[in-house]
Amino acid sequence: MQNVRVGLILTLVGYVVLLVVSLVLVGRSQRLAGMLNWLVDRLVPLALLYIFFDVLATVIVIVRNLFA
């Protein structure tokens, strides 16, 4: 159990370090920030479409389970 906690803590510390490094790099580089903005602008409509279909599928499953 102790090894699991140590592994979890190390994973969390690694994640925080990577997050801070990423934020510093994006904050200092206008080119990288622009590329990320372009990528997010391209992916948002597709993500919204997927979310719509996920919600629709969830409603269908709930209705099917209630009336079956």
Buried (B, 14 or more C-beta within 10 A) or exposed (E): EEEEEEEEEEEEEEEEEEEEEEEEEBEEEEEEEEEEEEEEEEEEEEEEEEEEEEEEEEEEEEEEEEEE
